[in-house]
Every structure is written in structure tokens, then in C-alpha cells.
Amino acid sequence: MQQINIKSDEAYRLANELSRLTGENMTQAITRAIEERLEKLRAQARNSRGRGSLTGFLLSAAEARSFLYWTRERPTISSTMKLVFQKT
């Protein structure tokens, strides 16, 4: 079994606090925190890879349209030709 030796007082304090708040032992708390951070970073990497392509652009546009739909805000042109959002 491999071991990690935490040499930073701050890292130890944070791991201890996380352990107390979650009810997990320190090994479980640290493992889960690392897994969650890796998952987030992998998702960001997947999303950023396609953003320069047509597919990435279309996905971004679909996300923006979905946001507008679910918040029920629709863009309209005001009498002064400014783009405004109004609740519907």
C-alpha cells in the first residue's frame, strides 16, 4: 500500500476539516475530493477541446438558447434599437 505524507499544516487542517464535515475518515475525504476535482478538470478539458470547432459553436449556441428558454427570458428589440431581455 502506498502512503502520502502531508507536510503542510494548511493541507492537514483542510483535510481534517473536510473529514469532520463529511463524517468520512481522512483517507476517504481526501480520495473523494481528489476524484471530484479530477472529474471537474476532465469535463473542462472535454468542453474546451471542441469550442473552436463548428460543433463547439453549435453546442455553445444551444446552451445559450436553453438558458434563455429555461429562465423564460426572451430577447427583444426596444424602440431605441437596443437588445433587451424581458420576462415572459
Residue frames as qw, qx, qy, qz and C-alpha x, y, z in Angstrom:
[[0.000, 0.889, 0.458, 0.000, 0.00, 0.00, 0.00],
 [0.384, 0.432, -0.017, 0.816, 1.25, 3.45, -0.97],
 [0.325, -0.711, -0.457, 0.423, 1.18, 6.25, 1.58],
 [0.225, 0.740, 0.099, 0.626, 1.02, 10.03, 1.35],
 [0.491, -0.401, -0.399, 0.663, 2.77, 12.13, 3.94],
 [0.056, 0.899, 0.285, 0.329, 1.11, 15.54, 4.32],
 [0.593, -0.104, -0.232, 0.764, 3.83, 18.03, 5.23],
 [0.020, -0.394, -0.103, -0.913, 1.74, 21.18, 5.02],
 [0.041, 0.228, 0.698, -0.678, -0.08, 22.33, 8.14],
 [0.434, 0.270, -0.027, -0.859, -2.69, 24.04, 5.96],
 [0.546, 0.114, -0.709, -0.430, -3.32, 20.91, 3.87],
 [0.277, -0.116, -0.906, 0.300, -3.65, 18.83, 7.03],
 [0.185, 0.251, 0.465, -0.828, -6.04, 21.35, 8.58],
 [0.518, 0.232, -0.276, -0.776, -8.21, 21.42, 5.44],
 [0.507, 0.044, -0.838, -0.196, -8.27, 17.62, 5.17],
 [0.131, -0.160, -0.822, 0.530, -9.17, 17.33, 8.83],
 [0.335, 0.264, 0.240, -0.872, -12.00, 19.87, 8.49],
 [0.562, 0.179, -0.532, -0.608, -13.33, 18.11, 5.39],
 [0.380, -0.020, -0.920, 0.096, -13.23, 14.80, 7.24],
 [0.052, 0.224, 0.673, -0.703, -15.16, 16.23, 10.19],
 [0.425, 0.281, 0.006, -0.861, -17.80, 17.87, 7.99],
 [0.612, 0.187, -0.587, -0.496, -18.41, 14.79, 5.84],
 [0.825, -0.305, 0.341, -0.330, -18.17, 12.17, 8.57],
 [0.905, 0.344, -0.229, 0.103, -15.63, 10.29, 6.46],
 [0.732, -0.489, 0.129, 0.457, -12.20, 9.31, 7.66],
 [0.046, -0.781, 0.286, 0.553, -9.37, 11.45, 6.27],
 [0.301, -0.148, 0.808, 0.484, -8.42, 8.92, 3.59],
 [0.287, 0.574, 0.758, 0.113, -11.99, 8.75, 2.28],
 [0.076, 0.902, 0.217, -0.366, -12.42, 12.53, 2.39],
 [0.147, -0.641, 0.482, 0.579, -9.15, 13.17, 0.55],
 [0.327, 0.070, 0.857, 0.392, -9.84, 10.45, -2.04],
 [0.258, 0.718, 0.646, -0.011, -13.31, 11.79, -2.79],
 [0.003, 0.884, -0.010, -0.468, -12.06, 15.40, -3.00],
 [0.215, -0.433, 0.663, 0.572, -9.36, 14.35, -5.49],
 [0.317, 0.321, 0.854, 0.259, -11.87, 12.33, -7.54],
 [0.190, 0.843, 0.461, -0.202, -14.30, 15.26, -7.69],
 [0.051, -0.804, 0.247, 0.538, -11.58, 17.70, -8.75],
 [0.275, -0.198, 0.797, 0.501, -10.28, 15.32, -11.43],
 [0.309, 0.549, 0.772, 0.084, -13.81, 14.83, -12.74],
 [0.116, 0.905, 0.200, -0.356, -14.29, 18.60, -12.97],
 [0.139, -0.663, 0.492, 0.547, -10.95, 19.13, -14.74],
 [0.335, 0.059, 0.862, 0.377, -11.63, 16.29, -17.20],
 [0.285, 0.735, 0.612, -0.062, -15.04, 17.78, -18.03],
 [0.033, 0.885, -0.080, -0.458, -13.46, 21.21, -18.60],
 [0.245, -0.410, 0.706, 0.524, -10.86, 19.63, -20.89],
 [0.349, 0.363, 0.834, 0.224, -13.56, 17.81, -22.88],
 [0.199, 0.863, 0.419, -0.201, -15.58, 21.01, -23.23],
 [0.066, -0.824, 0.250, 0.504, -12.65, 23.21, -24.23],
 [0.446, -0.140, 0.743, 0.479, -11.43, 20.82, -26.93],
 [0.316, 0.495, 0.737, 0.335, -14.47, 21.30, -29.13],
 [0.018, 0.801, 0.320, -0.505, -15.09, 25.01, -28.59],
 [0.047, -0.538, 0.398, 0.741, -13.11, 26.10, -31.64],
 [0.123, 0.097, 0.880, 0.448, -14.99, 23.81, -33.99],
 [0.398, -0.232, -0.396, -0.795, -18.41, 24.14, -35.58],
 [0.605, -0.379, -0.699, -0.029, -19.71, 21.51, -33.18],
 [0.388, -0.269, -0.483, 0.737, -18.38, 23.52, -30.23],
 [0.107, -0.034, -0.072, -0.991, -20.00, 26.67, -31.58],
 [0.524, -0.297, -0.556, -0.573, -23.34, 24.93, -32.06],
 [0.569, -0.370, -0.682, 0.270, -23.18, 23.46, -28.57],
 [0.209, -0.173, -0.306, 0.912, -22.48, 26.91, -27.13],
 [0.299, -0.129, -0.274, -0.905, -25.40, 28.38, -29.05],
 [0.596, -0.345, -0.673, -0.270, -27.68, 25.57, -27.88],
 [0.459, -0.311, -0.605, 0.572, -26.60, 26.12, -24.28],
 [0.003, -0.078, -0.107, 0.991, -27.35, 29.85, -24.55],
 [0.458, -0.210, -0.464, -0.728, -30.75, 29.20, -26.14],
 [0.590, -0.344, -0.728, 0.057, -31.56, 26.64, -23.46],
 [0.283, -0.217, -0.466, 0.810, -30.63, 29.16, -20.76],
 [0.222, -0.027, -0.105, -0.969, -32.94, 31.76, -22.29],
 [0.562, -0.262, -0.629, -0.469, -35.76, 29.22, -22.56],
 [0.583, -0.344, -0.695, 0.243, -35.50, 27.91, -19.02],
 [0.201, -0.269, -0.372, 0.865, -35.18, 31.35, -17.45],
 [0.210, 0.740, 0.639, 0.024, -38.12, 32.41, -19.63],
 [0.061, -0.739, 0.092, 0.664, -36.28, 35.48, -20.84],
 [0.657, 0.515, 0.461, 0.302, -36.68, 36.31, -24.50],
 [0.318, -0.263, 0.174, 0.894, -34.54, 38.86, -26.34],
 [0.305, 0.813, 0.494, 0.043, -36.49, 41.70, -27.93],
 [0.381, 0.244, 0.116, 0.884, -35.57, 44.90, -29.73],
 [0.078, -0.662, -0.463, 0.583, -36.68, 48.05, -27.90],
 [0.352, 0.892, 0.285, -0.002, -37.86, 51.23, -29.62],
 [0.059, -0.911, 0.354, 0.203, -34.32, 52.60, -29.33],
 [0.800, 0.462, -0.381, -0.029, -32.96, 49.51, -31.11],
 [0.108, -0.552, 0.766, -0.311, -31.26, 48.09, -28.04],
 [0.640, -0.072, -0.758, -0.105, -31.34, 44.38, -27.35],
 [0.373, -0.394, 0.490, -0.682, -33.16, 43.88, -24.05],
 [0.304, -0.110, -0.946, 0.018, -34.44, 40.89, -22.14],
 [0.485, -0.255, 0.168, -0.819, -37.88, 40.79, -20.72],
 [0.273, 0.013, 0.919, -0.286, -39.64, 38.15, -18.63],
 [0.461, -0.059, -0.537, -0.704, -42.50, 36.39, -20.41]]
